[in-house]
């Protein structure tokens, strides 16, 4: 529990120091949050009941939390949390409880070698025996600084929860109010460039190749022969040429 609280606190801090998202960025929403509350309540209830009921309560808690993870795959880290919950659920079901490695208790400072023969742990946990299956999935990792023994599933859950909280805690920029929007629109409108294109060109054609109503009257005919052009431009020269 202490490790999880540290991870959540670290995730919140990491989310707050990240650059803010845009004002119109999609806001993450938790689907079926009641499953999260139900899982936490069942976990607490397991502390107040007997051995068999404690195993059932913790199993139901893990199933509820796993359903919550499956309902929120869009949040970064939630899928990782679901994987860790599945690992813990497999260890719980396979052994009718969560096996705890005695050597890990000693390394974590929770017990001494002399206390192991008579040591008992609170349900749904029990000391690991040779009859336990997949015992490596149980509580086998000692955390001496925190005086805790955790499982691989717990570490996976902690890593995913920290990532999910980091994403949910990320801040977003505030949207502009009406005054800011009006100021921006006014500034951009005043900055428009004047479209001064000068005087429009004359509609009269300036060459024989231009499209006009009567091109032969507004421009002289042209040909590839310079002598023919000269005759066309001088009627007298044309008459003398015909007399010859």
C-alpha positions, 0 to 999 in steps of 0.5 A: 500500500505504501508503494502504491501511494508513493507511485500515485504521488509521483504520478501527480507531480509528473503530470503537473510539471509536464507542458500543458495540453491545448485548450481543445485537447480531448479530456480523458474520462473514466468509464464505470468509476464505480467498479474502482470504488467497489474493488477498494471496498471489497479489499478493505472488507477482506481484512474483517472476515475469516480465512475463506471469506477473505480469499473470496473478497480479495478475488472479487476485488481483483475481478472488479478492478480488472473490469475497471481496467478493461473499461478504460483502455484509452488511458495510458497505463490502465492496460498495464494495471490490468496485467498486474491484476491478472497476475495477482488473480492467477496466484490467488486462485491457483493457491486459494490465497496469496503465498508469501515467501518466508525468506522475503519476510526476513529480508524485509525486516518483518520477521526473524529466522527464529520466528518463522516456525510459528509465524502466521500471516493475515488472510488471504495470505499464507506462508509459502509451502511446497504445495503452492503452485506458481509460487513465484507469482506470490509475495516474493519480493522484499522491500526493506526500506518500506518493510513490505513484501510484494509480488511481481503483479504488485509492481506491474500495478504500481507502474501502470497506476503511476503512468495513468495518474501522470496522464490524468493529472496533466493540465490543459490551457484555459479556453479564451473568454469572449473578450479575448476572442473579440480582441483576437478577431479585431486584431486579425481584421485590422491587419488585412493587406489592401488589395490595390491592383492598379488600373484595369487594362484597356479593352482595345486590342493592341495587336492582330493576334488579340481577340476582337470583334473586327481584327482586320480593321484594327490591325494590319494583316501580316504574312510571312513574305516581306514584299507581300506586306509592303504591297498590301500597305501601299496601293500604288505599288500593288497597282504597278505590280499588276500592270507589269 
